[in-house]
Structures are given as structure tokens and as C-alpha cells.
Amino acid sequence: MSSIGILEQRRIEAAFAKGIYEEMAAELGPEQARAILSRAVVKLAKQTAAEMAAEAPEGPSLDHFIAIQERWTRGDALRIEVTDRTETSYGFNVTRCRYSEMYRAKGLAELGAVLSCNRDGAFCEGYDPKLRLTRTQTLMDGATHCDFRYQVEP
């Protein structure tokens, strides 16, 4: 297990990503730079998820997926309210997101969704192809909360 939480990791990555994005945007335009950055982030999320799934003693499962959530919430990075938990589903609302706050403070509000929110669905794909995420809103985009709804397909 990593000694730093995901929030601290994202803080470190954000400074680097900002520099790369700015150079790409100057050369290619902001839309193409954002698209390239988004593809790279999705690819990395899938790789990281596969690594975390490999850590699961009995293979990827919803229980293990929930257990590793601590990496994202560490240091009060996310405040969540669980809305649903069954053998095949897990739902929660994020009522405070320090990731969003950090990106805004670094002047990266427009890239926050690309650098963080964008990873969530891709992470599911890399963790277990049967795990699906439905989310209709995020704090990053100005909503009152993020609504994460995970479902394990048969």
C-alpha cells in the first residue's frame, strides 16, 4: 500500500500535468491538448486499477474495491455518505471533495475533471470489467455532491 494518499499523489501530478498541458495547448490548441491528456489519464487509471485488482487476495471483488477506497478518502480527502450497499451494488455521495478544492486552488479548475473525475469509470474497467459506475453529477462541475453508483454485472 502506498504511504501517501491519492490526494497527495494528485497534488504532485497536478503541477507536472499543468506544465505539460500548457505546452501542448500552446502547440496544438487547448481542445487537442485536453483530449491527449484525457486519453493518457484514462490509460493510467486502467493500469493502476489492474495493479490494485492484482493485490486482492481472492481476486477483484466489490468488498476489496470498497476496502481500497480508503486510499482516496485518506486525510479527509473525500467526505462520503453511503446510500446503498448490497452484494452487487455500492452507492455513495461525495459531499466534500478536496481534490476539486486543490485543483481550483492551483488554477486548474478546467482540468480537474480530466485529471481526477475522468479516472473513475476507467478505473472500474481496469479493476474488473463487470464493475460499472454511473455518476450523473460532480462537485467539480458545480453540483451539490457527486453521486457514485457502482454495480457489479453478472
C-alpha positions as CSV (number, residue, x, y, z in Angstrom):
1,M,0.0,0.0,0.0
2,S,1.2,3.4,-0.9
3,S,2.4,5.6,2.1
4,I,0.7,8.7,0.6
5,G,-2.9,9.1,-0.1
6,I,-4.3,9.6,-3.6
7,L,-5.0,13.3,-2.8
8,E,-1.3,14.0,-2.2
9,Q,-0.4,12.0,-5.3
10,R,-2.8,14.0,-7.4
11,R,-1.3,17.3,-5.9
12,I,2.1,16.2,-7.1
13,E,0.9,15.1,-10.5
14,A,-1.1,18.3,-11.0
15,A,1.9,20.5,-11.1
16,F,3.5,18.3,-13.7
17,A,0.3,17.9,-15.7
18,K,-0.3,21.7,-15.8
19,G,3.1,22.3,-17.4
20,I,2.6,19.5,-19.9
21,Y,-0.9,20.7,-20.7
22,E,0.2,24.3,-21.2
23,E,2.9,23.3,-23.6
24,M,0.6,21.0,-25.6
25,A,-2.1,23.7,-25.6
26,A,0.4,26.3,-27.0
27,E,1.4,23.9,-29.7
28,L,-1.8,22.1,-30.5
29,G,-4.6,24.2,-29.1
30,P,-6.5,23.6,-25.8
31,E,-9.1,21.1,-27.2
32,Q,-6.5,18.7,-28.6
33,A,-4.2,19.1,-25.6
34,R,-7.2,18.3,-23.3
35,A,-8.1,15.2,-25.4
36,I,-4.5,13.9,-25.3
37,L,-4.3,14.5,-21.5
38,S,-7.6,12.8,-21.0
39,R,-6.6,9.7,-23.0
40,A,-3.3,9.4,-21.0
41,V,-5.2,9.8,-17.7
42,V,-7.7,7.1,-18.7
43,K,-4.9,4.7,-19.7
44,L,-3.0,5.3,-16.4
45,A,-6.2,4.8,-14.4
46,K,-6.8,1.4,-16.1
47,Q,-3.3,0.3,-15.4
48,T,-3.4,1.4,-11.7
49,A,-6.7,-0.4,-11.3
50,A,-5.3,-3.6,-12.7
51,E,-2.4,-3.4,-10.3
52,M,-4.8,-2.9,-7.3
53,A,-7.1,-5.7,-8.5
54,A,-4.0,-8.0,-8.5
55,E,-3.5,-7.1,-4.8
56,A,-6.9,-8.6,-4.0
57,P,-6.2,-11.9,-2.2
58,E,-9.2,-13.6,-3.8
59,G,-9.3,-11.6,-7.0
60,P,-11.2,-8.4,-7.6
61,S,-14.4,-8.1,-5.8
62,L,-16.8,-5.4,-4.6
63,D,-15.6,-5.9,-1.0
64,H,-12.0,-5.4,-2.0
65,F,-13.0,-2.4,-4.1
66,I,-14.7,-0.8,-1.1
67,A,-11.7,-1.7,1.2
68,I,-9.2,0.1,-1.1
69,Q,-11.4,3.2,-1.1
70,E,-9.5,4.4,1.9
71,R,-6.7,5.4,-0.4
72,W,-8.9,8.1,-2.0
73,T,-10.5,9.3,1.3
74,R,-7.3,9.4,3.4
75,G,-6.7,12.7,5.1
76,D,-10.3,13.8,4.8
77,A,-9.8,14.0,1.0
78,L,-13.4,13.0,0.4
79,R,-16.4,13.1,2.7
80,I,-18.9,10.5,1.7
81,E,-22.3,9.3,2.7
82,V,-23.1,5.7,1.8
83,T,-26.5,5.4,0.1
84,D,-26.5,1.7,-0.8
85,R,-24.6,-1.4,-0.1
86,T,-25.6,-4.9,-1.3
87,E,-23.7,-7.9,-2.6
88,T,-23.8,-6.4,-6.1
89,S,-24.1,-2.6,-5.6
90,Y,-22.4,0.2,-3.7
91,G,-23.5,3.8,-3.8
92,F,-22.4,6.9,-2.1
93,N,-22.5,10.7,-2.4
94,V,-19.4,12.8,-2.0
95,T,-20.3,15.9,-0.1
96,R,-16.9,17.4,0.1
97,C,-14.1,16.9,-2.4
98,R,-10.7,18.2,-1.5
99,Y,-9.4,17.1,-5.0
100,S,-11.7,19.7,-6.6
101,E,-10.7,22.3,-4.0
102,M,-7.0,21.5,-4.7
103,Y,-7.4,21.9,-8.5
104,R,-9.2,25.1,-8.1
105,A,-6.5,26.5,-5.7
106,K,-3.9,25.6,-8.3
107,G,-5.7,27.4,-11.1
108,L,-6.6,24.1,-12.7
109,A,-10.4,24.1,-12.3
110,E,-10.9,23.5,-16.0
111,L,-8.6,20.4,-15.9
112,G,-9.8,19.0,-12.6
113,A,-12.4,16.7,-14.2
114,V,-9.8,15.5,-16.7
115,L,-7.2,14.8,-14.1
116,S,-9.4,13.2,-11.5
117,C,-13.1,12.6,-12.3
118,N,-12.2,11.2,-15.7
119,R,-10.4,8.3,-13.9
120,D,-13.3,6.9,-12.1
121,G,-15.1,5.0,-14.8
122,A,-11.8,3.9,-16.4
123,F,-10.7,2.6,-13.0
124,C,-13.7,0.3,-12.9
125,E,-12.8,-1.1,-16.4
126,G,-9.3,-1.8,-15.3
127,Y,-10.2,-3.2,-11.9
128,D,-13.0,-5.6,-13.0
129,P,-14.8,-5.5,-16.4
130,K,-18.0,-6.4,-14.6
131,L,-17.9,-3.3,-12.3
132,R,-19.8,-0.4,-13.7
133,L,-20.0,3.2,-12.5
134,T,-23.0,5.5,-13.0
135,R,-22.5,9.1,-12.0
136,T,-24.7,12.0,-13.1
137,Q,-23.1,14.9,-11.3
138,T,-19.9,16.1,-9.7
139,L,-18.8,18.8,-7.3
140,M,-16.0,19.5,-9.8
141,D,-18.7,20.6,-12.3
142,G,-20.6,22.7,-9.7
143,A,-23.1,20.2,-8.4
144,T,-24.0,20.0,-4.7
145,H,-22.5,16.5,-4.5
146,C,-21.1,13.7,-6.6
147,D,-23.3,10.6,-6.9
148,F,-21.3,7.4,-7.3
149,R,-23.3,4.3,-8.0
150,Y,-21.4,1.1,-8.6
151,Q,-23.0,-2.1,-9.9
152,V,-21.4,-5.5,-10.4
153,E,-22.9,-7.1,-13.5
154,P,-23.5,-10.9,-13.6
